[in-house]
């Protein structure tokens, strides 16, 4: 009795063995947060807050109140002359000067996180490809065994396939 399936197609790795080879899953978000310094965390926090409609509405309300007060209040209560709004421009520029570098730092940190996430996604895809390869090896092994069984029964595989294609309902 010959063992033709084993000779032509090696027995694939078992599911148990394959699972033993697996690496533990990683949480990229937690790893990234754990590696951030306090200044990076502050930059990310500011970047997350400044990029919201809430922040935009605060700036809009502040601007409308400031300009409205200095345009509509009695002249003795105005603190920024309506012709120049110099103080308002100074404060606005100061806020912009402070926020721009912080936002850029936060975006760089978030970009690094995105890169780590992309690398992790690639690793997951490679792992999925390996699992598919194991499944394909099992299917090939089963196919080899089935072909050997059919040949041992003395049935021509070509004849069987021809009958199935000519008479699919039979």
C-alpha positions in Angstrom: 0.0 0.0 0.0 1.6 3.2 -1.1 1.2 6.5 0.6 0.9 8.7 -2.5 -0.8 11.8 -0.9 2.0 12.2 1.6 4.7 11.8 -1.0 3.3 14.3 -3.5 1.9 16.8 -1.0 3.5 17.2 2.4 1.1 17.2 5.3 0.3 20.9 6.2 0.9 22.4 9.6 -1.9 21.7 12.1 -4.1 24.5 13.3 -2.8 24.0 16.8 0.8 24.4 15.7 -0.1 27.4 13.6 -1.8 29.1 16.6 1.3 28.4 18.8 3.4 30.4 16.2 1.1 33.5 16.4 2.4 36.6 18.0 0.2 38.4 20.6 -2.0 41.2 19.3 -0.8 44.8 19.8 -2.7 47.8 20.7 -1.0 50.5 18.7 -3.0 53.3 20.2 -1.9 52.4 23.8 1.7 52.0 22.7 1.7 55.4 21.1 0.1 57.1 24.1 2.5 55.4 26.4 5.5 56.7 24.5 4.4 60.3 24.4 6.0 62.9 26.5 4.1 65.5 28.4 4.7 68.2 25.8 3.6 65.9 23.0 0.4 65.1 24.9 -0.2 68.8 25.4 0.3 69.4 21.7 -2.1 66.6 20.8 -4.7 67.8 23.3 -4.5 71.4 21.8 -4.6 70.1 18.2 -7.7 68.0 19.1 -9.5 70.9 20.7 -8.5 73.6 18.2 -9.8 71.6 15.3 -13.4 71.5 16.5 -16.5 73.6 15.8 -16.6 74.4 19.5 -13.3 76.3 19.3 -14.4 78.0 16.1 -17.6 79.2 17.8 -15.6 80.4 20.9 -13.4 82.5 18.6 -16.4 83.7 16.6 -18.3 84.8 19.7 -15.2 86.4 21.2 -14.6 88.4 18.0 -18.2 89.5 17.7 -18.4 90.6 21.3 -15.0 92.4 21.1 -15.8 94.2 17.9 -19.5 94.8 18.9 -18.5 96.3 22.2 -15.9 98.6 20.7 -18.2 99.7 17.9 -21.5 100.0 19.8 -20.5 100.9 23.4 -20.3 104.6 24.5 -16.9 106.1 23.6 -15.9 106.3 27.2 -16.3 102.5 27.7 -14.5 101.5 24.5 -11.0 100.2 25.1 -9.9 99.5 21.5 -10.6 102.3 19.0 -12.9 101.2 16.2 -10.6 102.8 13.5 -7.7 100.4 14.2 -8.7 97.6 16.5 -5.0 97.4 17.3 -5.4 95.5 20.6 -7.8 93.0 19.0 -5.3 92.4 16.2 -2.4 92.1 18.7 -4.3 89.4 20.7 -5.5 87.6 17.6 -1.9 87.5 16.2 -0.5 86.4 19.5 -3.0 83.5 19.7 -2.1 82.5 16.1 1.6 82.6 16.8 1.2 80.4 19.8 -1.2 77.9 18.3 0.4 77.4 14.9 3.6 75.6 16.2 1.6 73.6 18.8 -0.8 72.4 16.1 2.0 71.5 13.8 3.7 69.5 16.6 0.4 67.8 17.4 -0.1 66.9 13.8 3.4 65.5 13.6 2.7 63.3 16.6 -0.7 62.2 15.1 1.1 61.5 11.8 3.6 59.2 13.6 0.6 57.4 15.2 -0.9 57.0 11.7 2.3 55.5 10.4 2.5 53.1 13.3 -1.1 52.1 12.6 -0.4 51.6 8.9 2.6 49.4 9.8 0.4 47.4 12.1 -2.3 47.0 9.4 0.4 45.7 7.1 1.5 43.1 9.7 -2.1 42.0 10.2 -2.5 41.7 6.4 0.6 39.6 6.2 -0.6 37.4 9.1 -4.0 37.0 7.3 -2.1 36.0 4.1 -0.1 33.4 6.1 -3.4 32.0 7.5 -4.9 31.8 4.0 -1.7 30.0 2.8 -2.2 27.4 5.6 -5.9 27.0 4.5 -4.8 26.6 0.8 -2.2 24.0 1.9 -4.9 22.0 3.7 -7.2 22.2 0.7 -4.4 21.0 -1.6 -3.6 18.2 0.8 -7.3 17.2 0.9 -7.5 17.4 -2.9 -4.4 15.1 -3.2 -6.0 12.6 -0.8 -9.3 12.7 -2.7 -7.7 12.2 -6.0 -5.7 9.2 -4.7 -8.9 7.7 -3.3 -10.8 8.1 -6.6 -7.8 6.6 -8.5 -7.7 3.7 -6.0 -11.4 3.0 -6.7 -10.5 2.8 -10.4 -12.7 5.7 -11.5 -11.2 7.9 -14.1 -11.2 11.5 -12.8 -11.5 12.9 -16.3 -14.6 10.6 -16.9 -16.2 11.8 -13.6 -15.6 15.5 -14.4 -16.9 15.0 -18.0 -20.1 13.4 -16.7 -20.6 16.2 -14.2 -20.2 18.9 -16.8 -22.4 17.2 -19.4 -25.1 16.1 -16.9 -25.0 18.6 -14.0 -28.3 17.4 -12.5 -27.4 13.7 -12.5 
